[in-house]
Amino acid sequence: MEKVIVIGCPGSGKTTFAEKLNKCTGLPLYYLDAIWHKPDKTHIPREEFDKRIFEIFNEDMWIIDGNYKRTIETRLKECDTVFLFDLTTDVCIQGATERIGKGRYELPWLETELDPEFKQFIEEFPNDTLPYIYELLKKYKDEKQVIIFKSRKEADMFIEQYKENK
């Protein structure tokens, strides 16, 4: 496990898991949200975003945290390990709601409310994005280590087992 992607619905616990994985493996952690978003709530151009991702690929080891459907397959081709968070919509909305008002390294502004469009994206994720992710995982399953979490508890148990086996 040297090149890792952590994907799944917003609010599912990807970033928290990626941070714990970073602490116990020492693999450098890159947040796609921190790359994409600017402090004024705009974003960098797609070409620049893609360039930054390819720069990460040139590193020997990494964890890339974030979904960004357009680039999932590109990242999937480059990684050796995939962690997918496939949690219920209710859990993801709760996770997104609980981080309102909390400063986050990967987001350059403080969220003060759950944006209605963002909530809708979370609600539509199981039908719009998740099937696409599973198709990609099926396509690359023989080449990658794929770990799917159905709960945050499973993710925490993975970290604990990893620490014990180090």
C-alpha positions in Angstrom: 0.0 0.0 0.0 1.9 3.0 -1.3 -0.5 4.8 -3.7 -3.9 5.1 -2.1 -7.2 6.8 -3.1 -10.0 7.3 -0.6 -13.3 7.9 -2.4 -17.0 8.0 -1.5 -19.9 10.3 -0.8 -19.2 13.7 0.9 -19.8 13.4 4.6 -19.0 9.7 4.7 -15.8 10.1 6.7 -13.2 9.9 3.9 -11.1 12.8 5.1 -11.1 11.6 8.7 -10.0 8.1 7.6 -7.4 9.5 5.2 -5.9 11.5 8.1 -5.8 8.5 10.3 -4.2 6.4 7.5 -1.7 9.2 7.0 -0.7 9.2 10.7 -0.2 5.4 10.9 1.5 4.9 7.5 3.4 8.1 7.0 2.2 8.3 3.4 1.8 11.9 2.2 -1.8 13.0 2.2 -3.3 15.2 -0.6 -6.8 16.7 -0.3 -8.5 17.2 -3.7 -10.8 19.8 -2.1 -7.8 21.8 -1.0 -6.4 21.7 -4.5 -9.7 22.5 -6.3 -11.2 25.2 -4.1 -10.0 28.8 -3.7 -10.8 30.9 -0.6 -13.4 33.0 -2.5 -15.5 29.8 -3.1 -14.4 29.6 -6.8 -12.1 26.9 -8.1 -9.0 26.6 -10.2 -9.3 25.7 -13.9 -9.7 22.0 -14.7 -6.4 21.9 -16.6 -4.6 23.2 -13.5 -6.4 20.7 -11.3 -5.5 17.8 -13.6 -1.8 19.0 -13.7 -1.7 19.0 -9.9 -3.0 15.5 -9.8 -0.4 14.3 -12.3 2.3 16.0 -10.2 1.1 13.9 -7.2 1.3 10.7 -9.4 5.0 11.4 -9.9 5.6 11.0 -6.1 6.6 7.5 -4.9 3.9 7.3 -2.3 0.7 9.1 -1.6 -2.9 9.2 -0.3 -5.4 11.2 -2.3 -8.6 12.1 -0.5 -11.6 13.1 -2.5 -14.2 12.0 -5.0 -14.3 14.3 -8.1 -16.0 11.8 -10.4 -14.4 13.2 -13.5 -10.9 12.1 -12.4 -11.7 8.9 -10.5 -10.6 6.6 -13.3 -7.4 8.5 -13.8 -6.6 8.1 -10.1 -7.7 4.5 -10.1 -5.3 3.6 -12.8 -2.4 5.1 -10.8 -3.1 3.7 -7.3 -2.5 0.3 -5.8 -5.1 0.6 -3.1 -8.7 1.9 -3.1 -10.8 2.7 0.0 -14.4 3.3 -0.9 -16.9 4.6 1.7 -20.3 3.3 0.8 -22.4 4.6 3.7 -26.1 5.5 3.8 -27.3 8.9 2.6 -28.6 9.7 6.1 -25.1 9.1 7.6 -23.5 11.2 4.9 -25.9 14.1 5.4 -25.3 13.9 9.2 -21.5 13.9 8.6 -21.8 17.0 6.3 -24.1 18.7 8.8 -21.8 18.0 11.8 -18.8 19.7 10.2 -20.7 23.0 9.7 -19.0 25.8 11.7 -15.7 23.8 12.0 -12.6 24.9 10.4 -11.2 22.3 8.0 -7.7 22.2 6.4 -9.0 20.9 3.1 -11.6 23.6 2.7 -10.4 27.2 2.6 -13.6 28.7 4.1 -15.9 28.0 7.1 -19.2 26.5 6.2 -22.0 28.2 8.0 -24.9 26.0 6.6 -25.5 22.9 4.6 -25.8 24.2 1.0 -29.0 22.9 -0.6 -27.1 22.0 -3.8 -24.5 20.1 -1.8 -27.2 18.3 0.1 -28.9 17.3 -3.1 -25.6 16.0 -4.5 -25.3 13.8 -1.4 -28.8 12.6 -1.8 -28.3 11.8 -5.5 -24.8 10.2 -4.9 -26.1 6.6 -4.5 -27.9 6.7 -7.9 -25.6 9.1 -9.8 -22.1 8.4 -8.8 -21.9 5.1 -6.8 -22.9 2.9 -9.7 -20.1 4.5 -11.8 -17.6 3.9 -9.0 -18.6 0.2 -8.7 -18.3 -0.3 -12.5 -14.7 1.1 -12.3 -13.9 -1.1 -9.3 -15.1 -4.1 -11.2 -13.0 -3.1 -14.2 -9.8 -2.8 -12.1 -10.5 -5.4 -9.4 -7.7 -7.7 -10.4 -5.1 -5.0 -10.4 -5.9 -3.1 -7.2 -6.5 -3.8 -3.6 -10.1 -2.6 -3.0 -11.5 -2.2 0.5 -15.2 -1.1 0.9 -16.5 0.3 4.1 -20.2 0.2 4.8 -19.7 2.0 8.2 -17.3 4.3 9.9 -16.8 1.6 12.5 -15.4 -0.7 9.8 -13.0 2.1 8.8 -11.9 2.5 12.4 -11.4 -1.2 12.8 -9.2 -1.3 9.7 -7.0 1.4 11.2 -6.7 -0.4 14.5 -5.9 -3.7 12.7 -3.3 -1.9 10.6 -1.6 -0.4 13.7 -1.6 -3.8 15.4 0.0 -5.5 12.4 2.7 -2.9 11.8 
